[in-house]
Amino acid sequence: GHRRKNWKVRKFVLRDDPAYLHYYDPAGGDDPLGAIHLRGCVVTAVEDMPDTKKYDVDNILFEIITADEIHYYLQAASSAERTEWIKAIQTVSRTGK
């Protein structure tokens, strides 16, 4: 949703070698629609964002800022899942290749 004003459901696969978060159409297809390079990125929970209520009723957004300063906003399925994604991405951003 960082480049478009609408939100889409995507399937994400986190990899550490190389350090990427690939995203896919959940309806199928083996080829990723795109990838987020995670080496040196910053990932944080989003607690306050303009127009958040429109998208984030349960306060489960998080943001990835790449080393190239590209901002990605993602929404997890739950607060616990958001925490898991943030921890996993932080680990890969430090240790992944």
MOFEN-V977026 format. One record per pair of residues at least 6 apart in sequence whose ideal C-beta (glycine too) atoms are under 6 Angstrom apart, sorted by the first residue. I is the first residue (numbers start at 1). J is the second residue. D is the distance in Angstrom with one decimal. If there is no record, write none. Layout:
i=I j=J d=D
i=I j=J d=D
This chain:
i=1 j=7 d=4.6
i=1 j=73 d=5.6
i=2 j=71 d=5.6
i=2 j=72 d=4.9
i=2 j=73 d=5.5
i=9 j=26 d=5.5
i=10 j=23 d=4.4
i=11 j=24 d=4.5
i=11 j=26 d=4.6
i=12 j=21 d=5.7
i=12 j=23 d=5.2
i=13 j=22 d=4.8
i=14 j=21 d=5.4
i=14 j=88 d=5.8
i=16 j=92 d=4.8
i=16 j=96 d=4.0
i=17 j=97 d=4.8
i=18 j=97 d=5.5
i=19 j=38 d=4.3
i=19 j=39 d=4.5
i=19 j=92 d=5.0
i=19 j=96 d=2.7
i=20 j=35 d=4.7
i=20 j=37 d=5.9
i=21 j=36 d=4.4
i=21 j=38 d=5.9
i=22 j=32 d=4.1
i=22 j=35 d=4.8
i=23 j=33 d=5.6
i=23 j=34 d=5.7
i=24 j=32 d=5.5
i=36 j=64 d=6.0
i=36 j=72 d=5.8
i=37 j=66 d=5.8
i=38 j=92 d=5.2
i=38 j=93 d=4.7
i=39 j=96 d=6.0
i=40 j=67 d=4.0
i=41 j=64 d=5.5
i=41 j=66 d=5.0
i=41 j=93 d=4.7
i=42 j=65 d=4.6
i=43 j=64 d=4.9
i=43 j=86 d=5.4
i=43 j=89 d=4.5
i=43 j=90 d=5.7
i=44 j=63 d=5.7
i=45 j=62 d=5.2
i=46 j=61 d=4.0
i=46 j=62 d=5.8
i=46 j=63 d=5.1
i=60 j=75 d=5.7
i=60 j=76 d=4.7
i=60 j=79 d=5.6
i=60 j=82 d=4.8
i=61 j=73 d=5.9
i=61 j=75 d=5.2
i=62 j=74 d=5.7
i=62 j=82 d=5.5
i=62 j=86 d=5.6
i=63 j=73 d=5.4
i=64 j=72 d=4.4
i=65 j=71 d=5.5
i=76 j=82 d=3.7
i=76 j=85 d=5.8
